[in-house]
Amino acid sequence: MKIIHTTESPAPLGHYAQAVEQSGFVFLSGMLPARDLIDPAIHDFKAQAQAVLDQCQKVIEAAGGTYADVVQVTAYMVGVENWVAFNEVYSRAFGAHTPARAIVPVPALHHGFAIELQVVAFIPEERRR
């Protein structure tokens, strides 16, 4: 198992890695939109969604991949009313690529954020870092 880490995404605040790679699969830990200490009281849902998608992309790139390598995304989201807004930001980030996805409505997330993402990618051997 290889630990994946980049300074382009927030460092873990607990006993876990940003991501790990095993046999080409890259498993990102749950990520909150914490880049530059985004204040969830000020930033709307779309800004939070964009921030967390950007952070996940940086971690995938650190492993040698792109969003085209993502095979599965789990989104933990406060408020199902944010589903349409998430779909809009998410589809812009992924374009024509449509990995498997689950959206899990939750009552609350750490630090008052409205979204957390967990991502799995598969990166071919020739591109792994």
N, C-alpha and C positions, 0 to 999 in steps of 0.2 A: 504494500500500500504506500502510495506516494502522497505527501502533503502538498497541496496547492495553496500558495499565498501570494497576494499582490498588495502593494501599498496603495494601489488605485481604488481599493475598496476598503471599507472600515475593518479594522482588526477585530477579531472575536473578543467579546467581553467575558467569556467563560472558558471552560475546559473543552474546547472543540476547535476544529480547523475550519477555515473558510470553505475548503473543499478537499476531497481526497480522490485520487485516481487509482483504479484497480482494473487491470486488464482492458484498458481503453475506456472504461466507463468513468465519468467524472460526476461525483455526487456533491452538490453544493449544499451546505448547511442552510437552514432557514435564515433568510436575510430580511432585515427591516430596512426601510429607506433612511438610514442613519448617516449617509454621506454628508459631511459638513454640518453635522448636528442639526438636521432639518427639524424645525419645531412643528410638531403635528397640529398645534393650535393655530398656526399661521398658514401653513401650506395645505392646500386642498387635496382631495383624494387623487386627482390626476397628477399633481406634482409629486406626491408620494409614490404613485405607481411608476412614473417615469424614472424617479431616482432609484428605486429598487431594481428596475429592469436594467438601468445603466450599470449599477453595481454588479449584478449577476453577469452581465456581458463582460466586464473587466476580469472577473474571476475565470470565466470560460476562456477568454483570450490568453490569460496567464498559463493555462493548461495546453494552449496550442489550438484551440477551437474557435468556432463562431456560433452565432445563433442557429445556423443551418445544421449544426451537430446536436442540437437539443432534441431529446427523444421524449421527455416528460416534464411537465411543470405542475406543481401543486401551489395554488394561491390560497392563503388563509386571509379572509377578508371580513372586516367589520362592516356589517350592513349590506344586505343583498341589493339595496338600492344603488350600490356602487358597481354592480355587475356590468351595466352598459358602458360606464366610464372606463372600467378596466378593459373591457373588450376593445374599445377604441384605442387606448394607449398600447395595449398588448399587440393588436393586429398591425399597428404602425411599426412596432419594434421587430416583429417576426416576418412581416411581409407575406409572401405566398407560402412560407414554411408553416406547417400546422402540426406541431408535436402533440402527443397525447396530453390532456390537461384535465385537472380537477380543481374546482373552486369549492372551498370549505368555508361556509359562513361560521364566524366565531363571535362571541359576545365582546371580547376585548383582546388587545395585544399589548406586549410590553412597551413601556414608555408612551403609551397613548397613541401609537401608530395605528393606521387603518388597514395596512396590508403587509404581509410577509410572504416571501416566495421561497420555495424549495425546488431545485432544478436538477435534472439528470441529463447528461450529454454523453455521446459516444464519439471519441476522437480517434481516427485511424492512426495506426502506429507511426507512420511517416510524418505526422504533424504534432505528435505529442512532445511536450517540452520536459 
